[in-house]
Amino acid sequence: MIRRLLPLLLLLLLPIAGCTAWDGRDNTLGRRPAATAANTTPEALYAEGMEALTAERYQRAVELFDTVEREHPYSAFATNAKLMSAYGEYMRNRYTEALGALDRFIQLHPAHRDIAYAYYLRALSYYEQINDTQRDQRTTEQAMAALQDVSNRFPNTPYARDARLKMDLARDHLAGREMTIGRFYQTRRLYTAAIGRFRRVVDDYQTTNHVPEALHRLTELYLTMGLVDEARRTAAVLGHNYPGNPWYQDSYALLVDGAEGTEVNRPGFFGRVVGSIF
């Protein structure tokens, strides 16, 4: 899971938070009293925020980290508090707030030791908003760009490796969106528009699992439009790259049923005719 990687940052920051000035507990309540800016050091506020995070009281954690930044802006804890506040917002699924905080952190502290994590958390804040393929994919495109940024800037980090894995899923979402639109156009007999969508899947999303269906849909459309040679070439590419795929079997059946006695039935046809789609 995505969030299993996040405690790594908490472990990096805990030694700093541990340098707190707090030296006692409220014996009556059995817990530390709520920290306030008026009577608590930035160290204690930060430590209280960390405790709230580990207890999954994210709203309280954000309030405490924001207090550190607001009331003690020049303390050693203020910079880390910015990042941890963004983390708290992310864990609350308040992605807009998290992104705003992360953009400010990145702009103000480009050389911070945890800048790679800030970029990664920013990418995750987009990634977790990816919608299903029936809806607009602008967020998916933003997630792709942010994940690519992590991969480019910090190529040898665990963040980059995870970003590259997530980019594959994001590409699959974008390809799925193209397939959904293409099928819609096909059912409405808008064949040219449908071909454009399916060709984009084949050309731009070659590593996704939507390509075999896209090639089959193109074969269907070319046959429907009477473009038999194009249908043959597309089916040949499908058979060459995905020989055991059910979509290839469907395309083969379409061509055989629609072209009995023609070259498509000759032995070796699909092995010879491999077009330039890939």
Secondary structure, DSSP 8 states (H G I E B T S, - for coil): -GGGGTHHHHHHHHHHHT-------BTTTTB-----TTTS-HHHHHHHHHHHHHTT-HHHHHHHHHHHHHH-TTSTTHHHHHHHHHHHHHHTT-HHHHHHHHHHHHHH-TT-TTHHHHHHHHHHHHHTT---TTS--HHHHHHHHHHHHHHHHSTTSHHHHHHHHHHHHHHHHHHHHHHHHHHHHHHTT-HHHHHHHHHHHHHH-TTSTTHHHHHHHHHHHHHHTT-HHHHHHHHHHHHHH-TT-HHHHHHHHHHHHHSTTSGGGSTTHHHH---S--
